[in-house]
Amino acid sequence: MTIRIGNAPCSWGVEFADDPRNPHWRDVLRDCAAAGYGGIELGPVGYMPEDPAVLRDALDEHALDLIGGVVFRPFHDPAAWDDVMDGAVRTCRALQAHGAEHLVIIDSISPRRAPTAGRAAEAEQMDAAEWQAFRDRIMTVARMAADDYGLTPELHPHAGGFLDFETEVERILLETDPAQLKLCLDTGHCTYAGFDPLAFMQRHIDRLTYVHFKTTDPVVKADVIAKRTGFYDACGQGIFCNLSDGEVDFKAVRALLLDAGYAGWCTVEQDCDPTLDVSPVADARANRDYLAGIGFDEGIVT
């Protein structure tokens, strides 16, 4: 049984493929490998080359595996369905070409929900019909990923979207088939939303096939919640911090995963604002060193 540790382009501030602030994709691969990781996620489709030969050569150059990819699109918006499917199909094709496994489904930030990130009692809710259509769009992509591309589709709760708070995530897991939709839990989005990632992982361990390692700064989180700060401003204030400095107990996460016989990838995601004075490669190295120090040594736990 092995657990391997990877990283993702979002740790370099890459959220959207066409953002002019993005670092070059080759630099991200180089930095990821130099920081001690054995794998990387695709990032937003279109950021890395969609020509498999070009990307394969670059991955091989840095001895990196492609772990998976994220469809971070507005599943909540029926008018954006063509955009959602474009991202889903292109991501699935890229992952299949490189033998990656994980197709992570995230409802992207909604203007209706971003202002109330971290505050469940204030968050706008969908009505019954809207929720059903939303759930059906997620399952359409999940079935496509599994049936047409041989991938493992995984639901990822995310602050500022319509699958954020614990009751919402529990609801959609209850209403969907575990054989058709697995779970990618992001520890930092749990704490941002106000629920315990360890307890949630324990309840749903049989459905958990992928984990994102992230954490929140408890001081910043308390401040942004008290001041009713929206999601984007909270990111700009550094709510997501180095793994060693936040409120997630990664030693306990490690113990839970080992006890459960979890095997596969855990991917560090330290979302950052590239306009701030940050050093993504230094943070990536610090996070890798921290994880090694608590037993995720050399990317493998046996």
N, C-alpha and C positions, 0 to 999 in steps of 0.2 A: 504494500500500500504506500503510495507516494503522494505528497502534496508539493506542487511546484508554484513558484512565485513569479508573477509577471507584472507588467506595468502597462499603461495606456496613454495614448496621445493627449488625453485631457489633462494629465499631470503636467504637460507643457503648455497648457492654456488652449489646446485645440478643441473647440466645440463645434465649429462649422467649417466645412471644407473650403469655403471661399473667403474666409476672414483674412484680410491682408496682413494682420498682425501675426499670423501663424508662422512658426519656424519652419524651415524646409524639412520635408519628411525624412530625408536622409540623415539630417542632423539629429532628429528624434531617435531614429534607429541606432545611430552611433552612441548617443548619450545613454539610451536605455541599456545597451549591452555594456557600456563602460561602467554603469552604476551597479552591475552585477546581476541583471535579470536575464532569464533564459527565454522569455516570451513577451509578446506585445499584442495588444488588440489592434484592430484595423483603424480605429478612429472613424470619424464621419466619412461615409463613402464618397470618393472623389478626392479625398485628401492624399491618400497614397495611390500610386498608379493602379489603374484597373486592368492594365496589361499584365497577366500573371507572370510572364517571363521576366519582366522588369522587376517586379516586386520580389519574385522568388530569388533572383540573383542577389538582391540587396539583403534580404533576410538571411540567406546563406552566408553572405560576407560577414555578417555580425553574429552568426550562430544563434539566430532567434527563431523561435517557432511563432506562427500566427495562431493566437489563442481563439479568437472569436471576433465578433463585431456587434455593434449596437445600432438598432434602428431607433433613433431619437427623433421622432416625428410626431405631429399633432394628431394622434389617434382620437382625441376628443372632438375634433372638428370634421364633420362630415364633408364640408366643402373642400377639405385638403386631402381627400382620399387618394387622388392621383399622385400627389406628392408622397404620401405614405407608401404607396405601392412601388413607386419608383425607387425610393430608398431601400425598401425591403428586398425587391428583386435584385437590385445591383449588389447589395450587401451579401445576399445569399450566394450569388454567383461567385463573388470574390472569395468567400469563405470556402465554398466547395472546391474551388480551383487550388487552394492551398492546404486542403485536408484539415481545416479548422473545424471545431465542433459547435461552438456556442453562438447562437443567434439571440441576442439580448433585446427584449422589447421594452421600450420606455415611452410612456406618454410624455411628450415634451412640455416645456413650460407654457402654461396658459395665462393670458392676461387676466382671466377670471380667478386664477388661483395663486399666481406669483405674489400678490400683495399680502396674502395670509399664510405664507409658508411658515411652518412651525406652530401655527395656532389653529388647531382643529376646530375649536368651537366657533370660530369666525368664518370658516371656509365655506364658500358656495358649494352646493351639492347639485348633482344632476337629478332630473326627474326620472321616473321609472323607464319611460320610453327612450330617453337619451342614454341612460345607463345601459340598457339592453343593446342598443345599436353600437355603443362604444365597446362593450364586451365582445360583440360579434365581430367587429373589425379586428380586434386583437387576435381572436381565435382564427380568423381567416388567414392572417399572416403566420400564425403558429402552425397551422396545418400545412400551409404551403412550404414552410421551412423544413418540416419533417418529411412530408410526403414527396416533395419534388427535389429536395436538395440533400436529404439525409442528415440534417442538422438537428441539434437539440434546442428547441425554442424555450426561452426562459423569460418570465415576467420579472421586471425590475422596478420596484417602487422608487419614486423620485420626488423630491421636494418641488413644489410649484406646479405639479401636474395634478391630474384627477385620480391618480393612484399614489397617494402620499401617506395618508394616515392609517393607523393600524386597522381600524374598522373597515376601511375601503379595501385594503389588501386582503384581509380575512374574507371579505364578501366575495371578491372575484375568485379567490382560491376555492371557496366553497362551491361556487357556481360553475366551475370549469373542471374538465376531466384531467386528473393528474397524469394520465398517460399522454395527454396531448399538450399540456403546458406545465413546464417545470418552473423552478424558482431560482432567480439570481438575487441574493440578498446583499444589499449595500449597507454595511454597518453604520456608516456616517449619515446616510439618509434616514435610517431608523432613529438615531439619536436626535437629529434635527427635527423629526416629526414627533418626538416625545415618547417613543416606545423603546423597549429594551431589545436590542438585536439578539442577545444570547437567549432570552426566553422565547423569542419568535423563532429562532433557528431550531431550538429544541422541539418546539411544537410541530415544526414542518420539516424536520430533518429528512424524512423519506422523500420529500419533493425537492430538496435542495441539491442542485447539480452544479452550482457555480457560486462563487463569493467574490464580492468587491470589498477590498479593505480600504476604508475611509474612516475618518473620525472628525469630531467637531470640538472646537475650543469652547469649554463650558462658560467662560466669562463672556466671550463674544456672543455666544448663543443666548445667554440670559439677557444681554443688553439688547440684541436685535428683537427678541420677543417682547421685552418690556416696552420698547419704543415702537413696536409694530412695524418693523423694517421689512421691506419686501425682499424677495429671494436674491435678485441681482445685486442690490446694495449690500446684502449680508455677505455675499461672496466677495465683494470688493472690500469688505471690512475684515476678511480673513476667517470666516466661520469654519472653513475646512483647513486643518492644520496638520503638521507632521504627526505621524502615528504615535510617536512617543509622548506627544504633548497634549493629547486629547482625552476624551472621557470613555472611549471604548477600551475594554480590558482584553487586549489581544492575547494575553497568556491564557485567559479563560476561553477565548475563541479557539485557540489551538487545542486545548484540552478537549473541548466539545467535539471538534472535528475528528480528532484522533479516536475518541471513544466511539464515535458513530461510524468509524471506518471510512470516512470521506477520502476519496482519491481524485486527484485532478488539480486544476489550477485555482489559485486565489490571486486576484489581480489588484495591485495598488492603484487607487485613483485618488489623487489629491487635486481636485479641481482648483485651478488658480486663475486669477485675473492677470492676463499678460501685461496690462498697463501698470501694474504695481511693481515695486522693487523686489522681484522674486528671482530665485535661481533654481529653476526646475531640476537641473541635473544634480545640484547639491541636495535638494530635498529628496530626490529619488535615491541618491546614495545614502542619505541619512535614514530613510525609511527601510532600505534594504539592510543596512547595518543593524538597525533596531530589531527587525524581524529575525535576523540571524542570531542576535543575542538572546532571543527568547525561545530559540529552538527550531526556527525555520531556516536551518543552516544550509548553505549552498543550494537553496531552492528546493530541497528535498527533505521530507520527514518520513522515516521508515518506522 
